[in-house]
Amino acid sequence: MPREQLAKMMEFEADRMTGLILKTKTCCPSATSCSKNSTCGPNNPEARLTEQIMAALYLNHPYADP
């Protein structure tokens, strides 16, 4: 976008965000329980391995938190 249009774009964005309602299920899928989901949890060895690899790769980083 051209620099001279930035102010107008910010007005549009502010207007869009005014009535925004965020739901945990929509914006934070990792916050939902996945014990019922077959793609994660103790029933999926691949997911468990990935979780352990991520924890090992990112020891001092938020990515290490499953």
Secondary structure as GFF3:
##gff-version 3
##sequence-region A 1 66
A	DSSP	three_ten_helix	3	5	.	.	.	ID=ss1
A	DSSP	alpha_helix	6	18	.	.	.	ID=ss2
A	DSSP	alpha_helix	24	27	.	.	.	ID=ss3
A	DSSP	three_ten_helix	29	31	.	.	.	ID=ss4
A	DSSP	alpha_helix	45	57	.	.	.	ID=ss5
A	DSSP	three_ten_helix	62	64	.	.	.	ID=ss6
###
